[in-house]
Amino acid sequence: MTGLYQNIKYFIAPMVGNDKVLVGKDGWLFSKLNNNSMNNYANNTILSEYKLQQGLNYLIAIDSWCKKKGKEFYYVIAPDKSKIYGEYYRLIKKQRADEYGIGNQFANYIKKNSNIKVIYLRDVLIKNKDKGLLYYKLDTHWNDLGAYYGYKALMKLMKMPEKSYEFDKVSYDSHQHINMGYSGTGDLDRMLGSVFLKDSTMYHKLKQKNKSLCKSYNINARRNECNNINEKKNLYMLRDSFGGALLYYLSYDFNKIHTNNNMDSISVADLKDIEQNYDIVILENVERYIPQILNKKFPQNLIKEN
């Protein structure tokens, strides 16, 4: 009955949505959750100097440790869906331009006050919007094509040669979602409570996707191991679900990849594993999770405090 009620409400008053989902223009859905996503769209949040420095200290600690151990470190921020397709938002107006959003605030602060290799992917995706849809209409995540342009920018940052890929155009309902491992509707559709909404939009699907390069440690594909005997370097990636989409491209560029979806925490065990087995460390998070990064401390700091 709940699903039926939500569908009736959607078709009678689609602008209402619910406490989890904002219904945008032309059937686009956006999250109301995840560290105040609506305020992030409006760019209402001004990060304090203290918070920015606290987040930078965490990244500097990781970067410094990596340098001492002969490893490379890169920090990647994937933009919120609303920062790429804000034209489909409604009910809320931007209070400041996107250059004042938390993604730009944090990335610019890092660049100004450190030598950490960081990239905020908003400009890259905006530049490539004419190539095809980069995010799903009923889901919070980027699709194969969006992740591909993120991959290209990351490879450029790492000064590594990128590989070329071809795409088919298929409807969302006809292939498996690469991030979450389900087909049909999106995560926002389910949070809306709809059982009838379907996305018949045509998206670019990666042709060469070869999932056999990676295996999952659990059914949610939150922890992965990838192996490619044709490459030499090993990668350790702390990530969220956006990094999971990058994984399918990166798996062709590294001999071994280990990913951990606990993207904002690095443990002593992680450090020992990285020291012994990996050459490159990537920390990736979507923009709305930046507040989590700002509150973290590096394990060695915790050890000293104890």
C-alpha positions as CSV (number, residue, x, y, z in Angstrom):
1,M,0.0,0.0,0.0
2,T,2.9,2.4,0.7
3,G,4.2,2.0,-2.8
4,L,0.7,2.6,-4.3
5,Y,0.3,5.7,-2.1
6,Q,3.7,7.1,-3.2
7,N,2.8,6.5,-6.9
8,I,-0.6,8.2,-6.6
9,K,1.1,11.1,-4.8
10,Y,3.7,11.3,-7.5
11,F,1.3,11.4,-10.4
12,I,-1.0,13.9,-8.7
13,A,1.6,16.2,-7.2
14,P,5.0,15.2,-8.6
15,M,6.7,18.3,-7.2
16,V,6.0,17.2,-3.6
17,G,8.4,14.2,-3.6
18,N,9.1,13.0,0.0
19,D,11.6,13.7,2.8
20,K,14.3,11.7,0.9
21,V,13.8,12.7,-2.8
22,L,13.2,15.9,-4.7
23,V,11.3,15.5,-7.9
24,G,12.9,17.7,-10.5
25,K,11.9,18.8,-14.0
26,D,11.3,16.3,-16.8
27,G,11.3,13.3,-14.5
28,W,14.7,13.9,-12.9
29,L,15.1,12.9,-9.3
30,F,17.6,14.3,-6.8
31,S,18.5,13.3,-3.3
32,K,17.5,15.3,-0.2
33,L,19.7,13.1,2.0
34,N,23.5,12.8,2.3
35,N,24.8,15.7,4.3
36,N,22.2,18.2,3.2
37,S,22.3,17.7,-0.5
38,M,19.8,20.5,-1.1
39,N,21.9,23.1,0.6
40,N,24.9,21.8,-1.4
41,Y,22.9,22.5,-4.6
42,A,22.1,26.0,-3.4
43,N,25.7,26.5,-2.2
44,N,24.5,27.7,1.1
45,T,27.3,26.0,3.1
46,I,30.4,28.1,3.7
47,L,33.1,25.9,5.2
48,S,35.0,27.5,8.1
49,E,38.8,28.0,8.0
50,Y,39.0,25.7,10.9
51,K,37.1,22.9,9.1
52,L,39.0,23.3,5.9
53,Q,42.3,23.2,7.7
54,Q,41.2,20.2,9.7
55,G,40.3,18.3,6.4
56,L,43.6,19.4,4.8
57,N,45.6,18.2,7.8
58,Y,44.1,14.7,7.3
59,L,45.0,14.7,3.6
60,I,48.5,16.1,4.3
61,A,49.1,13.3,6.8
62,I,48.2,10.6,4.2
63,D,50.2,12.4,1.6
64,S,53.3,12.8,3.8
65,W,53.1,9.1,4.9
66,C,52.9,8.0,1.2
67,K,55.9,10.2,0.3
68,K,58.0,8.7,3.1
69,K,57.1,5.2,1.9
70,G,57.7,6.0,-1.8
71,K,54.0,5.9,-2.7
72,E,51.9,8.4,-4.8
73,F,48.7,9.9,-3.3
74,Y,45.8,11.5,-5.2
75,Y,42.5,13.0,-3.9
76,V,39.5,12.9,-6.2
77,I,36.1,14.7,-5.6
78,A,33.2,13.6,-7.8
79,P,30.6,16.3,-8.2
80,D,27.0,15.9,-6.9
81,K,24.5,15.2,-9.6
82,S,22.8,18.5,-9.0
83,K,26.1,20.3,-9.8
84,I,26.0,18.9,-13.3
85,Y,22.3,18.8,-14.0
86,G,21.1,21.7,-11.8
87,E,18.9,22.9,-14.7
88,Y,16.5,20.1,-13.7
89,Y,16.2,21.2,-10.1
90,R,13.2,23.1,-8.8
91,L,11.7,24.5,-5.6
92,I,15.1,25.7,-4.5
93,K,17.2,28.6,-6.0
94,K,21.0,28.9,-5.9
95,Q,22.1,31.4,-3.3
96,R,25.7,31.5,-4.6
97,A,27.4,30.4,-7.9
98,D,28.8,26.9,-8.0
99,E,32.3,28.3,-7.7
100,Y,31.4,28.8,-4.0
101,G,30.1,25.3,-3.5
102,I,31.8,23.0,-1.0
103,G,33.6,21.0,-3.8
104,N,35.4,24.1,-5.1
105,Q,35.9,25.5,-1.6
106,F,37.8,22.4,-0.4
107,A,39.7,21.7,-3.7
108,N,40.8,25.4,-4.0
109,Y,41.9,25.4,-0.3
110,I,43.9,22.3,-0.8
111,K,45.6,23.7,-3.9
112,K,46.4,27.0,-2.2
113,N,47.8,25.5,1.0
114,S,49.5,22.3,0.0
115,N,51.1,20.3,-2.8
116,I,48.6,17.5,-2.7
117,K,47.5,16.3,-6.1
118,V,43.7,16.9,-6.1
119,I,41.0,17.1,-8.7
120,Y,37.4,18.2,-8.4
121,L,35.7,16.8,-11.5
122,R,32.8,19.3,-11.9
123,D,34.5,21.3,-14.7
124,V,35.5,18.2,-16.6
125,L,31.9,16.8,-16.6
126,I,30.4,20.2,-17.5
127,K,32.7,20.4,-20.4
128,N,31.6,17.0,-21.7
129,K,27.8,17.3,-21.1
130,D,27.3,17.6,-24.9
131,K,28.7,14.0,-25.4
132,G,25.7,12.4,-23.8
133,L,24.0,12.1,-20.4
134,L,26.6,11.6,-17.6
135,Y,24.3,10.7,-14.7
136,Y,21.1,8.6,-14.4
137,K,17.8,10.4,-14.1
138,L,16.4,8.2,-11.4
139,D,19.7,7.6,-9.5
140,T,22.3,9.6,-7.6
141,H,25.2,8.2,-9.5
142,W,27.1,8.9,-12.7
143,N,26.7,6.4,-15.5
144,D,29.4,4.6,-17.6
145,L,30.0,7.8,-19.7
146,G,30.2,10.1,-16.7
147,A,32.7,7.8,-15.0
148,Y,34.7,7.5,-18.2
149,Y,35.3,11.3,-18.3
150,G,36.2,11.1,-14.6
151,Y,38.7,8.3,-15.4
152,K,40.3,10.3,-18.3
153,A,40.9,13.3,-16.0
154,L,42.3,11.1,-13.2
155,M,44.7,9.4,-15.6
156,K,45.9,12.8,-16.8
157,L,46.4,13.9,-13.1
158,M,48.5,10.7,-12.5
159,K,50.4,11.3,-15.8
160,M,49.5,7.8,-17.0
161,P,48.3,6.9,-20.5
162,E,44.6,6.4,-20.7
163,K,42.9,3.7,-22.7
164,S,40.2,4.3,-25.3
165,Y,36.7,2.8,-24.9
166,E,33.6,2.4,-27.1
167,F,30.0,2.7,-26.0
168,D,26.6,1.4,-27.0
169,K,23.5,3.4,-26.5
170,V,21.0,1.4,-24.4
171,S,18.0,2.1,-22.2
172,Y,18.6,2.2,-18.4
173,D,16.2,-0.8,-17.8
174,S,18.1,-3.1,-20.3
175,H,21.4,-3.3,-18.5
176,Q,22.8,-3.8,-15.0
177,H,23.7,-0.7,-13.0
178,I,27.5,-0.7,-12.7
179,N,27.6,0.9,-9.3
180,M,25.0,-0.8,-7.2
181,G,24.6,-4.1,-9.0
182,Y,20.9,-4.0,-9.8
183,S,18.8,-3.5,-12.9
184,G,15.7,-1.5,-13.6
185,T,15.0,1.4,-11.4
186,G,17.5,3.7,-9.6
187,D,18.2,4.3,-5.9
188,L,16.2,7.6,-5.9
189,D,13.2,5.8,-7.5
190,R,13.2,3.3,-4.7
191,M,13.6,6.0,-2.0
192,L,10.6,7.8,-3.6
193,G,8.6,4.6,-3.1
194,S,7.6,4.2,-6.7
195,V,7.0,0.9,-8.3
196,F,5.8,2.2,-11.7
197,L,8.5,4.8,-12.7
198,K,10.8,3.5,-15.4
199,D,13.6,5.2,-17.1
200,S,13.5,4.6,-20.9
201,T,16.2,7.2,-21.5
202,M,19.1,6.0,-23.7
203,Y,22.5,6.0,-22.0
204,H,26.0,5.2,-23.2
205,K,27.0,1.8,-21.9
206,L,30.6,0.7,-22.0
207,K,31.2,-2.1,-24.6
208,Q,34.5,-3.5,-23.2
209,K,33.3,-3.9,-19.6
210,N,35.0,-7.0,-18.3
211,K,33.9,-7.7,-14.7
212,S,36.1,-10.8,-14.6
213,L,39.1,-8.5,-13.8
214,C,37.5,-7.7,-10.4
215,K,35.9,-9.8,-7.8
216,S,33.8,-8.7,-4.8
217,Y,34.3,-9.6,-1.2
218,N,30.6,-9.2,-0.5
219,I,27.3,-9.1,-2.4
220,N,27.2,-5.3,-2.4
221,A,30.6,-5.1,-4.2
222,R,31.8,-2.7,-1.6
223,R,35.3,-4.3,-1.3
224,N,37.0,-5.4,-4.5
225,E,40.2,-7.0,-5.7
226,C,41.2,-6.6,-9.4
227,N,44.1,-8.3,-11.2
228,N,45.5,-7.6,-14.6
229,I,48.8,-9.4,-15.4
230,N,49.5,-7.1,-18.4
231,E,50.2,-4.1,-16.1
232,K,52.8,-3.5,-13.4
233,K,51.7,-0.9,-10.8
234,N,49.4,-1.7,-7.9
235,L,46.6,0.7,-6.7
236,Y,44.9,1.0,-3.3
237,M,41.7,3.0,-3.5
238,L,39.5,4.3,-0.6
239,R,36.2,5.1,-2.3
240,D,32.5,5.5,-2.2
241,S,30.1,4.1,-4.9
242,F,31.3,6.7,-7.5
243,G,34.8,5.1,-7.2
244,G,33.2,1.8,-7.9
245,A,32.3,3.0,-11.4
246,L,35.8,4.2,-12.0
247,L,37.1,0.8,-11.0
248,Y,36.0,-0.8,-14.3
249,Y,38.3,1.5,-16.2
250,L,41.2,1.5,-13.8
251,S,41.3,-2.3,-13.7
252,Y,42.8,-2.3,-17.1
253,D,45.6,0.1,-16.1
254,F,47.0,-1.7,-12.9
255,N,48.4,-5.1,-12.1
256,K,46.5,-5.2,-8.8
257,I,43.8,-3.0,-7.3
258,H,42.3,-3.2,-3.9
259,T,39.3,-1.0,-3.0
260,N,37.8,-0.2,0.3
261,N,34.4,1.6,0.4
262,N,35.3,3.1,3.9
263,M,36.5,6.1,1.9
264,D,36.9,8.5,4.7
265,S,38.9,6.3,7.1
266,I,42.3,4.7,6.7
267,S,43.4,2.3,9.4
268,V,46.8,1.0,10.7
269,A,46.1,-2.3,8.9
270,D,45.4,-0.4,5.7
271,L,48.8,1.4,6.0
272,K,50.7,-1.9,6.5
273,D,49.0,-3.4,3.5
274,I,49.8,-0.3,1.4
275,E,53.4,-0.3,2.5
276,Q,53.9,-3.9,1.5
277,N,51.8,-4.2,-1.7
278,Y,50.8,-1.0,-3.4
279,D,52.4,1.9,-5.4
280,I,49.5,4.4,-5.6
281,V,46.8,5.5,-3.2
282,I,43.6,7.2,-4.3
283,L,41.1,8.7,-1.9
284,E,37.8,9.4,-3.8
285,N,34.5,10.8,-2.5
286,V,31.5,12.4,-3.9
287,E,31.1,16.1,-3.1
288,R,28.3,15.7,-0.5
289,Y,30.6,13.5,1.6
290,I,33.2,16.2,2.0
291,P,32.0,17.0,5.6
292,Q,33.0,13.5,6.6
293,I,36.6,14.1,5.4
294,L,36.8,17.3,7.3
295,N,36.3,15.4,10.6
296,K,38.9,12.6,10.1
297,K,42.3,12.1,11.7
298,F,45.2,10.0,10.4
299,P,45.8,6.8,12.4
300,Q,49.3,7.8,13.5
301,N,47.9,10.9,15.0
302,L,45.5,8.8,17.0
303,I,48.4,6.5,18.1
304,K,50.4,9.5,19.4
305,E,47.4,10.9,21.3
306,N,47.0,7.6,23.1
